[in-house]
């Protein structure tokens, strides 16, 4: 009797310990959440590693865009998806070319604005949409549009030259307004050809060209 009672007690203790182990492991939902969190961290780590490789990133995006164009060309459809993709890319381009703070708001609030003369304080151009987010959004948009081409529900029959004409008109009007805004507030969203303030002295050839002639 004592041996049987001891066996029952050991079985009960083992079952309770196993139950505690299962409870400590958590529910399946917690396991899925932990797995998704690990995958997202790994994905973010890979994105962070691609940040300095600007040329390679844009070449990869160009390849993705080429695959999408070939897909639409061979399928001969999904023009509405392409039109929506073009509108989205145009909005991203405007955000990439626009300053983070609109100068018109500064004019209304009498705050600091962009420099308009050479004697003004130097202020670097800060984009409303940074280059990395601009690239990432474009790449993700092309990938989503490519996946949508495999579902016939998105293949709405439409006369594609009309959509192309609408997009071209919208592109011209939007870029014209953006260029007028850039000219009005005297800012350039690109750093190519700008003077760099790196603290280095000019070379001897540069100093000789800057000297006034007799």
KABELWO-V360341 format. One record per residue. RES is the residue in one small letter. PHI is phi in whole degrees, -180 to 180 (* if undefined). BURIAL is I if it has 24 or more other C-alpha atoms within 12 Angstrom, else O. D_FIRST is the distance of its C-alpha to the first C-alpha in Angstrom with 2 decimals. Layout:
# KABELWO-V360341
RES&PHI&BURIAL&D_FIRST  RES&PHI&BURIAL&D_FIRST
This chain:
# KABELWO-V360341
x&*&O&0.00  x&-66&O&3.77  x&-66&O&5.43  x&-66&O&5.11  x&-65&O&6.10  x&-67&O&8.51  x&-65&O&9.80  x&-63&O&10.51  x&-65&O&12.15  x&-66&O&14.17  x&-65&O&15.27  x&-65&O&16.36  x&-68&O&18.19  x&-68&O&19.86  x&-66&O&20.99  x&-68&O&22.37  x&-68&O&24.17  x&-66&O&25.66  x&-65&O&26.85  x&-65&O&28.42  x&-65&O&30.11  x&-65&O&31.55  x&-70&O&32.77  x&-71&O&34.32  x&-69&O&36.15  x&94&O&37.89  x&-79&O&39.08  x&-60&O&41.14  x&-65&O&44.20  x&-65&O&43.78  x&-66&O&43.54  x&-66&O&46.72  x&-64&O&48.48  x&-65&O&47.57  x&-66&O&48.84  x&-65&O&52.06  x&-65&O&52.62  x&-65&O&52.35  x&-66&O&54.74  x&-65&O&57.22  x&-65&O&57.19  x&-66&O&57.85  x&-65&O&60.62  x&-65&O&62.21  x&-65&O&62.13  x&-66&O&64.02  x&-64&O&66.53  x&-64&O&67.11  x&-71&O&67.85  x&-86&O&70.55  x&-59&O&72.36  x&-75&O&74.98  x&-92&O&75.75  x&-67&O&78.14  x&-63&O&80.19  x&-66&O&77.24  x&-63&I&75.57  x&-72&O&78.72  x&-66&O&79.32  x&-65&O&75.85  x&-64&I&76.59  x&-61&O&79.90  x&-65&O&78.09  x&-63&I&75.72  x&-64&I&78.76  x&-65&O&80.53  x&-62&O&77.60  x&-65&I&77.62  x&-63&I&81.40  x&-65&O&81.18  x&-63&I&78.42  x&-67&I&80.57  x&-67&O&83.63  x&-76&O&82.13  x&-78&O&80.34  x&59&O&83.47  x&-168&I&81.56  x&59&I&79.42  x&-74&I&82.53  x&-67&I&81.10  x&-63&I&78.20  x&-66&I&80.77  x&-66&I&82.81  x&-63&O&79.85  x&-64&I&79.01  x&-65&I&82.61  x&-65&I&82.59  x&-66&I&79.39  x&-65&I&80.84  x&-66&I&84.00  x&-64&I&82.06  x&-65&I&80.27  x&-65&I&83.63  x&-64&I&85.08  x&-66&I&82.16  x&-72&I&82.63  x&-89&I&86.36  x&-95&I&86.07  x&-71&I&85.60  x&-64&O&82.46  x&-117&O&84.47  x&-66&I&87.34  x&-62&I&90.64  x&-64&O&91.82  x&-67&O&89.11  x&-67&O&90.31  x&-65&O&93.85  x&-74&O&92.87  x&-96&O&90.87  x&58&O&93.39  x&-94&O&90.68  x&-68&O&90.98  x&-120&I&91.94  x&-73&I&92.54  x&-66&O&95.41  x&-112&O&98.70  x&-133&O&100.98  x&-66&O&100.87  x&-84&O&100.94  x&-71&O&97.83  x&-68&O&94.52  x&-74&O&92.58  x&-130&O&89.51  x&-68&O&87.44  x&-79&I&86.85  x&-110&O&83.31  x&-77&I&82.38  x&-71&O&80.70  x&-121&I&78.62  x&-62&O&77.87  x&-63&I&78.50  x&-66&I&74.85  x&-67&O&73.87  x&-62&I&77.02  x&-65&I&76.06  x&-64&I&72.42  x&-67&I&73.40  x&-65&I&75.96  x&-62&I&73.58  x&-66&O&70.84  x&-65&I&73.42  x&-65&I&74.62  x&-65&I&71.07  x&-66&O&70.25  x&-64&I&73.57  x&-64&I&72.93  x&-67&O&69.58  x&-65&I&71.31  x&-71&I&73.74  x&-94&O&70.99  x&-119&O&70.65  x&-68&O&73.48  x&-65&O&73.01  x&-89&O&74.76  x&-89&O&77.69  x&-84&O&80.03  x&-68&O&83.46  x&-155&O&86.13  x&-83&O&89.51  x&-64&O&88.52  x&-59&O&92.04  x&-67&O&91.96  x&-62&O&88.67  x&-65&O&90.09  x&-66&O&93.25  x&-59&O&91.33  x&-67&I&89.22  x&-64&O&92.31  x&-64&O&94.08  x&-64&O&91.07  x&-65&O&90.77  x&-65&O&94.47  x&-66&O&94.49  x&-68&O&91.33  x&-69&O&92.49  x&-64&O&95.93  x&-65&O&94.50  x&-68&I&92.31  x&-66&O&95.32  x&-62&O&97.41  x&-65&O&94.65  x&-67&I&94.56  x&-69&O&98.33  x&-65&O&98.47  x&-103&I&95.99  x&54&O&96.90  x&-135&I&93.58  x&-124&I&92.59  x&-81&I&88.96  x&-121&O&89.33  x&-96&O&89.60  x&-71&O&91.77  x&86&O&95.10  x&-83&O&94.23  x&-73&O&94.96  x&-101&O&91.94  x&-106&O&91.50  x&-101&O&89.62  x&82&O&91.52  x&-88&O&93.16  x&-78&O&96.86  x&-72&O&99.11  x&-73&O&100.38  x&-66&O&103.96  x&-66&O&105.01  x&-69&O&103.60  x&-69&O&105.41  x&-71&O&108.68  x&-75&O&108.46  x&-87&O&107.82  x&-73&O&110.88  x&-72&O&113.91  x&-81&O&116.87  x&-76&O&120.21
